[in-house]
């Protein structure tokens, strides 16, 4: 690696290519490590560091992926919100196994998460729904997510319909909209290195404990 490349890595806040990965102890929580990396991503100036890919599988074994936003996380799992009538929701209803991927290119980092989903409570979905701006709340009612539009004007017409319907009142949480929590059993932290000798630190759930090991790049 040239001096210029090392300086560029340092300038973009610690590309692991140039900086050593801190020692990860056996009793380290993967959720604490994720929080540390997530904070690093936010502090680096990455736009929408909470963006993540969600991958599901349909009844024919065909995988599909899409980008959503992580809204909450703790030791119970990783939460995102969506329309329960969408394609991903239909696939999750058939097969609750799911994979998440965060990619923070400027830091040469990615985090892979595998687990199963569960719906969050109505109360939790309602709290988040009412934290959104009013336009997004109307949009949740107006969009029949993943279904075909009958015309280019259909969505605008439905938006206008719900604006009128809920004018001057609080917009209720749609019964077809809410959150999923991804409960992980595998979390992998990938740190880019020179010569493609990348770090891959893996946490795998074993009953109530997390086993920590490294993989070849």
Backbone as a ProteinNet text record, in pm:
[ID]
protein_1_A
[PRIMARY]
XXXXXXXXXXXXXXXXXXXXXXXXXXXXXXXXXXXXXXXXXXXXXXXXXXXXXXXXXXXXXXXXXXXXXXXXXXXXXXXXXXXXXXXXXXXXXXXXXXXXXXXXXXXXXXXXXXXXXXXXXXXXXXXXXXXXXXXXXXXXXXXXXXXXXXXXXXXXXXXXXXXXXXXXXXXXXXXXXXXXXXXXXXXXXXXXXXXXXXXXXXXXXXXXXXXXXXXXX
[TERTIARY]
84.4	0	88.9	58.7	138.8	109	198	176.8	47.6	22.4	-100.5	-223.3	-221.5	-336.3	-358.5	-249	-262.6	-319.6	-272.2	-322.7	-470.3	-508.5	-649.2	-735.1	-686.2	-759.3	-778	-670.5	-677.3	-769.2	-764.4	-846.8	-994.1	-1029.5	-1170	-1207.5	-1140.3	-1173.7	-1154.4	-1030.3	-993.3	-1033	-1010.5	-1023.8	-937.5	-994.7	-919.6	-800.5	-796.8	-681.6	-555.7	-568	-450.4	-440.2	-553.2	-552.6	-582.7	-519.4	-543	-681.4	-737.4	-866.2	-843.3	-916.4	-898.2	-922.5	-854.1	-871	-1015.4	-1072.3	-1208.8	-1202	-1244.2	-1235.9	-1348.3	-1327	-1423.2	-1559.5	-1559.9	-1687.1	-1749.1	-1694.4	-1749.3	-1889.6	-1980.9	-2116.3	-2116.9	-2174	-2181.5	-2266.1	-2360.3	-2445.9	-2368.9	-2279.1	-2195.6	-2098.3	-2041.6	-1950	-2024.1	-2147.2	-2226.7	-2253	-2286.8	-2312.3	-2188	-2071.4	-1946.3	-1924.3	-1944.3	-1923.9	-2029.9	-2151.8	-2260.6	-2231.8	-2181.3	-2144.6	-2028.9	-1931.3	-1820.4	-1873	-1969.1	-2025.5	-2096.3	-2171.9	-2240.4	-2142.4	-2037.8	-1940	-1852.2	-1844	-1761	-1827.1	-1956.7	-2027.5	-2099.7	-2104.6	-2177.4	-2325.3	-2381.5	-2522.6	-2606.4	-2699.9	-2789	-2710.7	-2627.9	-2551	-2642.2	-2769.2	-2864	-2923.1	-2882.1	-2931.6	-2880.3	-2968.5	-2928.2	-3007.4	-2945.2	-3011.8	-3083.9	-3208.6	-3285.8	-3311.7	-3268.4	-3285.4	-3382.8	-3478.7	-3579.6	-3583.1	-3660.8	-3670.6	-3817.3	-3858	-3998.3	-4019.5	-4141.6	-4176.4	-4105	-4047.4	-3974	-3823.3	-3783.3	-3640.8	-3569.1	-3645.9	-3585.7	-3558.3	-3430.4	-3401.8	-3427.9	-3459.1	-3473.3	-3421.2	-3367.4	-3308.3	-3359.2	-3362.5	-3399.6	-3339.1	-3323.1	-3266.9	-3378.8	-3360.5	-3452.5	-3367.2	-3431.9	-3360.2	-3376.3	-3265.2	-3267.3	-3321	-3422.7	-3482.4	-3450.8	-3428	-3396.9	-3312	-3227.9	-3159.9	-3121	-3120.6	-3075.2	-3039.1	-3022.3	-2980.6	-3091.7	-3210.7	-3319.6	-3315.9	-3255.6	-3249	-3252	-3275.6	-3266.6	-3404.2	-3455.4	-3594.3	-3603.7	-3691.7	-3728.5	-3879.7	-3933.7	-4078.9	-4115.7	-4234.2	-4275.5	-4426.1	-4474.7	-4613.4	-4622.1	-4714.9	-4728.2	-4789	-4829.7	-4880.4	-4777.2	-4654.8	-4549.4	-4495.6	-4415.4	-4355.1	-4267	-4183.4	-4094.7	-4173.6	-4284.5	-4367	-4431.8	-4476.6	-4535.1	-4430.7	-4308.7	-4202	-4162.5	-4161.3	-4127.8	-4236.5	-4361.1	-4470.3	-4455.5	-4400.2	-4380.5	-4252.1	-4149.5	-4019.2	-3957.5	-3955.3	-3911.6	-3761.5	-3685.2	-3540.1	-3503.4	-3408.5	-3376.7	-3228.9	-3174.8	-3036.1	-3033.4	-2951.1	-2928.6	-2783.9	-2760.2	-2623.3	-2609.1	-2512.4	-2470.6	-2337.9	-2325	-2198.4	-2160.5	-2047.5	-1998.6	-1865.4	-1874.9	-1759.5	-1644.8	-1675	-1569.9	-1485.5	-1542.9	-1469.6	-1415.2	-1445.2	-1406.8	-1460.4	-1589.4	-1652.2	-1787.3	-1820.7	-1955.9	-1992.6	-2122.5	-2173.8	-2283.1	-2267.9	-2367.1	-2440.3	-2572.6	-2655.7	-2753.2	-2762.2	-2858.1	-2943.8	-3073.5	-3161.3	-3302.3	-3395.9	-3537.8	-3613.1	-3730	-3806.7	-3924	-3961.9	-4086	-4143.8	-4274.6	-4336.9	-4320.3	-4295.2	-4291.6	-4435.6	-4453.8	-4588.1	-4658.7	-4790.8	-4870.1	-4828.8	-4806.8	-4771.7	-4639	-4541.2	-4411.9	-4425.4	-4502.1	-4524.7	-4597	-4694.1	-4771.8	-4684.2	-4596.4	-4506.5	-4417.4	-4362.1	-4274.5	-4355.2	-4471.7	-4554	-4583.4	-4616.7	-4651.3	-4528.7	-4408.7	-4287.4	-4250.7	-4312.6	-4285.8	-4360.1	-4312.3	-4384.2	-4520	-4610.2	-4747.6	-4754.2	-4667.9	-4667.3	-4633.9	-4538.6	-4502.1	-4613.2	-4685.3	-4798.8	-4908.1	-4936.6	-5033.9	-4985.4	-4854.8	-4798.6	-4815.2	-4805.8	-4824	-4965.4	-5063.4	-5202.1	-5223.1	-5158.7	-5185.5	-5121.8	-5005.6	-4931.6	-4967.5	-5013.2	-5033.4	-4903	-4805.4	-4665.9	-4649.1	-4569.8	-4531.9	-4641.4	-4760.7	-4867.9	-4864.1	-4912.8	-4909.6	-5004.6	-4959.1	-5043.9	-5130.4	-5254.6	-5344	-5326.1	-5270.6	-5243.4	-5135.7	-5076.8	-4971.1	-5026.8	-5157.4	-5219.3	-5276.3	-5278.1	-5345.6	-5288.9	-5157.7	-5095.9	-5127.6	-5122	-5154.7	-5299.9	-5387.7	-5529.9	-5554.9	-5487.4	-5504.4	-5443.9	-5331.7	-5272.7	-5371.3	-5431.7	-5529.6	-5651	-5692.3	-5807	-5780.9	-5661.4	-5632.4	-5600.7	-5546.1	-5528.2	-5663.1	-5761.2	-5895.7	-5959.4	-5942.5	-6004.8	-5955.2	-5824.3	-5765.3	-5739.9	-5797.2	-5775.9	-5820.1	-5730.8	-5763.4	-5766.8	-5714.2	-5714.7	-5585.1	-5559.1	-5442.5	-5461.5	-5356.5	-5364.1	-5340.2	-5433.3	-5415	-5313	-5253.4	-5163.3	-5243.9	-5205.9	-5277.3	-5257.8	-5361.5	-5348.5	-5253.9	-5225.7	-5138.9	-4994.8	-4958	-4826.1	-4765.4	-4634.6	-4570.7	-4426.6	-4373.1	-4231.3	-4202.2	-4081.1	-4023.6	-3896.2	-3874.6	-3747.1	-3673	-3550.4	-3465	-3388.1	-3418	-3350.4	-3232.9	-3109.9	-2995.4	-2942	-2887.6	-2811.3	-2668.5	-2642.7	-2509	-2485.1	-2371.8	-2333.8	-2185.6	-2155.3	-2015.9	-1971.6	-1857.1	-1797.4	-1679.3	-1688	-1586.3	-1512.4	-1382	-1297.8	-1198	-1201.2	-1110.8	-965.4	-878.5	-734.6	-658.3	-532.5	-445.9	-427.5	-405.9	-379.7	-495.4	-613.9	-735.7	-728.1	-641.8	-632.7	-723.1	-851.2	-950	-975.4	-1019	-1062.2	-1208.4	-1240.3	-1378.8	-1399.4	-1463.3	-1486.7	-1633.2	-1656.6	-1791.8	-1840.9	-1967.4	-2036.4	-2151.2	-2152.9	-2257.8	-2323.6	-2457.2	-2532.3	-2527.7	-2493.8	-2492	-2572.4	-2698.6	-2793.5	-2802.8	-2763.3	-2772.7	-2640.4	-2538.2	-2405	-2366.6	-2274.8	-2220.4	-2078.3	-2055.3	-1923.2	-1854.1	-1727.5	-1654.1	-1541.1	-1530.5	-1422.3	-1394.5	-1283.4	-1244.1	-1247.7	-1276.9	-1277.2	-1167.3	-1120.5	-1032	-1106	-1035.5	-1102.9	-1140.6
-118.5	0	124.9	219.6	341.5	435.1	533.4	632.2	708.8	742.7	814.7	734	604.3	519.4	511.8	504.6	500.5	631.4	743.1	872.6	887.9	839.7	847.6	764.4	647	562.3	632.6	693.7	763.6	884.8	954.9	1074.3	1039.7	923.4	881.8	804	837.7	787.4	637	599.3	467.4	351.5	360.7	239.7	135.9	22.8	-78.7	-128.2	-95.6	-130.1	-72.6	44.4	112.1	100.8	83.6	81.8	-58	-96.4	-230.1	-243.1	-362.8	-390.6	-414.7	-342.1	-363.8	-509.5	-554.2	-692.5	-715.2	-826	-861.6	-977	-951.2	-1052	-1153.9	-1269.5	-1377.7	-1341.4	-1251.8	-1215.1	-1089.4	-1044.3	-926	-954.6	-860.4	-873.8	-829.3	-909.3	-865.2	-739.2	-718	-600.2	-473.8	-486.5	-372.7	-340.3	-444.3	-421.6	-358.5	-405.1	-343.9	-197.5	-168.2	-28.5	57.2	4.4	77.9	105.1	3.4	20.1	112.5	100.2	185.2	331.4	356.5	492.8	544	457.5	495.7	537.1	459.7	488.8	623.7	651.5	780.2	895.3	876.5	982.6	1007.1	908.7	923.8	1010.1	1043.3	1126.1	1047.5	915.3	833.2	872.8	893	926.7	801.8	811	700.4	573.5	585	469.2	355.9	386.8	285.4	203.9	233.3	156.2	13.1	-81.4	-222	-298.8	-401.9	-492	-599.7	-626.8	-735.5	-839.6	-962.4	-1070.5	-1174.3	-1209.9	-1309.6	-1413.7	-1519.4	-1627.7	-1662.4	-1679.1	-1713.1	-1864.5	-1905.5	-2047.9	-2136.1	-2075.1	-2150.2	-2148.6	-2089	-2081.8	-1965.8	-1873.7	-1757.7	-1647.6	-1612.1	-1503.6	-1367.6	-1269.9	-1132.2	-1040.6	-926.9	-832.1	-692.3	-609.6	-469.5	-391.4	-260.2	-175.5	-117.4	-125.4	-62.7	10.9	76.4	150	82.1	59.7	11.2	123	93.1	196.5	179.6	58.3	32.6	-93.3	-102.7	-228.7	-233.4	-354.3	-380.7	-528.5	-584.4	-724.1	-821.7	-770.8	-855.3	-870.8	-772.5	-782.5	-648.5	-653.8	-538.7	-514.2	-392.6	-364	-275.2	-314.8	-229	-233.4	-137.3	-124.6	-132.7	-186.1	-205.9	-230.3	-245	-283.2	-435.8	-484.8	-628.6	-698	-619.7	-677.6	-678.7	-637.5	-629.2	-766.8	-770.1	-897.1	-955.3	-870.7	-924.1	-980.6	-915.5	-965.1	-1098.6	-1112.7	-1240.1	-1351	-1318.3	-1419	-1452.3	-1351.7	-1376.4	-1456.9	-1440	-1518.7	-1665.2	-1691.9	-1828.4	-1889.4	-1805	-1851.1	-1737.6	-1753.4	-1645.6	-1625.2	-1705	-1687.5	-1566.6	-1486.9	-1361.1	-1330.1	-1250.8	-1204.7	-1053.6	-987.7	-843.7	-819.1	-706.7	-668.7	-517.6	-474.6	-334	-323.4	-221.5	-198.6	-52.5	-28.5	106.9	119.3	151.3	147.2	236.4	357.7	451.1	397.8	309	249.3	110.7	64.5	-70.7	-172.5	-157.3	-246.7	-295	-416.2	-465.1	-555.9	-564.4	-651.5	-737.8	-869.3	-965.3	-1023.5	-1030.1	-1080.6	-1183.2	-1297.4	-1400.6	-1434.2	-1454.6	-1486.1	-1513.4	-1497.8	-1516.5	-1391.1	-1369.4	-1248.9	-1280.1	-1176.9	-1177.2	-1037	-1025.5	-893.5	-825.7	-696	-620.9	-597.3	-551.9	-530.4	-416.7	-419.2	-310.5	-177.4	-175.9	-52.2	4.2	-84.4	-38.2	16.5	-52.6	-4.6	129.2	142	265.4	383.3	359.8	466.7	513.9	418.9	459	527.9	473.7	531.3	677.8	711.1	849	938.1	879.3	960.9	1006.4	946.5	983.6	1113.2	1180.4	1301.1	1263.1	1359.3	1332.1	1280.2	1333.6	1287.3	1139.8	1093.7	951.2	864.6	917.7	842.3	826.3	934.5	927.3	829.2	834.7	746.2	599.4	566.9	427.9	379.1	466.5	431.8	423.4	513.7	524.5	413.5	364.4	267.6	123.4	50.7	-92.9	-158.5	-156.1	-185.1	-317.8	-312.9	-428	-473.3	-411.9	-447.4	-354.6	-404.1	-326.6	-206.9	-96.4	21.5	5.6	46.6	37.6	155.1	266.5	383.1	466.4	557.7	641.9	741.3	766.1	862.7	797.6	665.2	595.8	636.1	639.9	667.9	810.5	907.6	1045.7	1058.4	986.1	990.5	932.9	824.3	762.9	851.9	916.6	1009.9	1122.2	1178.8	1285.9	1235.8	1113.6	1054.1	1044.9	998.2	981	1114.4	1210.1	1344.1	1402	1383.8	1433.5	1355.6	1224.6	1138.7	1171.8	1198.2	1219.8	1367	1454.6	1598.4	1639.2	1711.9	1765.2	1663.9	1543.9	1442.5	1362.8	1290.6	1203.8	1086.9	1053	943.1	811.9	717.4	591	500.1	412.5	311.9	215.1	195.7	97.2	-43.4	-124.7	-261.8	-345	-298.5	-372.6	-320.2	-245.2	-181.4	-194.3	-225	-236.7	-283.5	-326.8	-358.9	-507.4	-540.1	-673	-660.4	-755.5	-765.7	-887.2	-866.2	-977.4	-1025.1	-1145.9	-1205.8	-1286.6	-1241.4	-1302.7	-1428.3	-1518	-1630.2	-1630.5	-1537.5	-1526.6	-1380.6	-1326.1	-1189.1	-1190.2	-1141.5	-1139.3	-995.5	-960.5	-828.3	-842.5	-774.1	-782.1	-649.5	-656.4	-537	-551.7	-459.2	-465.6	-450.1	-524.6	-518.5	-513	-472.5	-470.7	-612.8	-622.2	-750.2	-848.8	-796.2	-875.9	-978.1	-953.2	-1039.3	-980.9	-981.3	-913	-987.1	-911.1	-969.3	-1010	-1128.5	-1173.8	-1232.2	-1153.4	-1194	-1234.2	-1357.8	-1413	-1444.2	-1413	-1447.1	-1540.3	-1659.1	-1756.2	-1800	-1797.1	-1828.2	-1977.7	-2013.5	-2152.1	-2155.7	-2197.2	-2186	-2039.5	-2004.4	-1866	-1791.7	-1858.1	-1798.4	-1769.1	-1673.2	-1641.3	-1697.3	-1779.7	-1831.4	-1736	-1704	-1610.1	-1683.2	-1661.7	-1721.7	-1636.7	-1666.5	-1593.9	-1685.5	-1627	-1700.4	-1648.3	-1737.8	-1692.2	-1594	-1495.3	-1399.9	-1465.4
0	0	0	-88.4	-98.3	18.8	41.1	146.1	120.9	-5.1	-39	-0.9	-29.3	2.7	154.3	229.5	374.9	428.8	374.2	418.4	384.5	266.9	228.4	322.5	360.4	454.2	587.9	637.8	765.7	756.8	644.5	626.1	628.7	577.6	574.1	699.1	810	942.7	955.3	947.6	995.1	909.4	780.3	702.4	772.6	805.8	877.3	799.3	670	589.1	652.3	714.3	769.1	919.6	987.6	1133.2	1185.9	1295.6	1350.3	1409.9	1402	1464.3	1613.3	1700.5	1844.7	1881.5	1984.1	2029.7	2072.6	2028.7	2064.9	2164	2286	2391.7	2378.3	2438.7	2428.5	2487.5	2587.1	2649.4	2589.4	2475.7	2409.1	2357.7	2377.7	2324.6	2178.3	2087.5	1948.1	1931.8	2023.4	2014.7	2054	2151.4	2187.3	2075.5	2014.3	1902.5	1785.7	1759.6	1653.1	1683.5	1807.8	1844.6	1823	1858	1836.8	1688.6	1605.4	1461	1401.7	1449.7	1400.2	1433.1	1553.5	1591.8	1505.5	1478.2	1390.3	1253	1200.5	1068.4	1068.6	1173.4	1182.5	1194.7	1273.9	1295.5	1172.9	1085	964.9	858.5	878.4	781.6	674.5	687.7	590.4	592.4	474.7	463.4	487.7	580.7	614.2	649.3	751.4	797.4	841.8	870.1	914.3	799.3	675.6	560.9	566.5	540.9	541	436.8	384.9	291.7	371.5	333.5	394	286	312.2	214.8	267.6	182.1	214.9	103.4	124	25.3	4.6	-123.1	-148.4	-143.6	-172.7	-159.7	-262	-365.9	-467.4	-441.3	-331.1	-299.2	-364.5	-426.5	-492.3	-390.1	-368.6	-275.4	-337.5	-254.5	-300.5	-190.3	-231.3	-136.9	-166.4	-61.3	-76.9	39.2	20.3	124.8	210.5	341	435.6	539.1	634.3	737.8	873.3	939.5	1077.1	1165.9	1246	1330.6	1478.3	1521.3	1661.7	1669.3	1771.3	1799	1945.8	1997	2132.9	2137.3	2255.4	2265.2	2227.3	2201.9	2154	2002.6	1932.6	1787.8	1718.1	1587.1	1498.4	1434.7	1448.2	1411.2	1287.6	1194.8	1082.3	1066.1	991.1	975.3	828	802.3	664.1	657.4	534.9	509.6	521.2	603.6	621.2	498.8	400.5	276.3	165.4	195.4	93.3	57.4	-47.7	-89.2	20.5	82.2	185.7	301.6	337.2	447.4	412.4	288.2	244.3	250.4	209.3	212.4	355.9	443.2	583.4	653.6	612.3	669.9	633.7	515.1	468.1	522.1	537.3	585.3	666.3	796.7	885.2	891	816.2	815.7	729.2	777.7	710	726.8	634	642.9	624.2	705.9	694.8	655.7	586.3	550.9	559.6	639	643.6	570.6	484.6	414.4	429.4	495.4	516.7	443.3	312.9	224.6	267.9	317.3	352.2	467.6	548.4	659.5	625.3	503.2	464.5	565.9	597.9	693.6	643.2	681	661.2	778.5	804.8	910.2	848.6	864.1	815.5	935.4	924.6	1033.4	977	1043	1004.9	1126	1102.5	1213.2	1166.8	1257.7	1227.1	1270.8	1210.7	1243.4	1335	1408.1	1483.4	1472.4	1475.7	1472.1	1607.3	1604.7	1730.4	1775	1896.8	1949.8	1876.1	1883.8	1825.7	1885.5	2018.2	2087.5	2037.4	2014.2	1964.2	1823	1738.9	1601.8	1603.2	1692.1	1699.6	1742.4	1840.7	1885.6	1772	1698.1	1588	1477.9	1444.9	1338.3	1365.6	1490.4	1522.6	1539.7	1536.3	1536.4	1395.5	1294.2	1155.4	1121.6	1016.3	976.4	915.6	913.2	871.4	726.9	641.2	502.5	491.1	572	569.6	625.8	724.5	778.8	673	600.2	490.7	384.8	355.3	254.3	288.6	417.2	459.3	429.1	446.7	413.7	262.2	189.4	45.6	-36.3	7.3	-73.9	-39.8	-138.8	-125.4	-171.1	-83	-118	-192.2	-297.8	-381.6	-477.4	-471	-563.4	-685.3	-797.2	-921.2	-914.3	-972.6	-986.6	-1111.1	-1101.6	-1217.5	-1311.6	-1258.7	-1342.2	-1274.1	-1349.3	-1293	-1190.7	-1195.8	-1104.3	-978	-974.9	-864.2	-728.1	-715.3	-586.1	-540.7	-633.8	-598	-555.5	-622.4	-588.2	-449	-416.7	-285.6	-177	-207.6	-112.4	-80.5	-184.7	-165.7	-86.1	-113.5	-44.5	106.2	143.8	286.7	354.6	280.9	337.8	377.4	290.8	320.3	434.6	433.3	534	674.9	686.4	818.6	850.7	771.2	793.2	933.9	1002.2	1133.8	1245.8	1222.7	1328.1	1325.2	1434.4	1438.5	1342.7	1271.9	1175.7	1249.6	1242.9	1315.3	1246.2	1324	1267.6	1182.7	1055.2	973	1029.6	1024.4	1075	990.3	868.8	777.5	778.5	879.2	881.4	1020.5	1026	1156.3	1146.1	1259.6	1267	1273.3	1229.4	1245.7	1328.2	1414	1485.3	1432.1	1388	1345.9	1468.3	1512	1627.3	1573.7	1596.4	1528.5	1597.9	1515.3	1569.8	1513.8	1420.3	1361	1323.3	1368.7	1333.9	1297	1177.7	1129.6	1103.2	1158.8	1139.9	1043.9	931.2	826.1	818.1	830	823.7	709.7	613.6	499.9	540.7	473.5	499	367.2	377.1	259.1	206.5	75.3	9.2	24.9	51.3	64.9	179.1	275.8	393.4	502	473.1	556	687.8	788.1	915.2	903.9	954.1	963.9	1103.2	1188.5	1327.2	1339.6	1382.4	1381.7	1522.5	1545.9	1669.9	1632.5	1692	1662.1	1792.3	1792.6	1914.4	1942.2	2065.7	2111.6	2240.2	2229.2	2340.1	2382.3	2504	2548.5	2538.2	2485.6	2477.6	2333.9	2317.8	2186.7	2176.4	2073.5	2045.9	1946.9	1974.3	1890.2	1819.2	1688.2	1611.3	1488.7	1421.5	1301.3	1180	1064.4	937.6	846.3	760.1	653.3	563.9	508.5	419.3	286.8
[MASK]
+++++++++++++++++++++++++++++++++++++++++++++++++++++++++++++++++++++++++++++++++++++++++++++++++++++++++++++++++++++++++++++++++++++++++++++++++++++++++++++++++++++++++++++++++++++++++++++++++++++++++++++++++++++++++

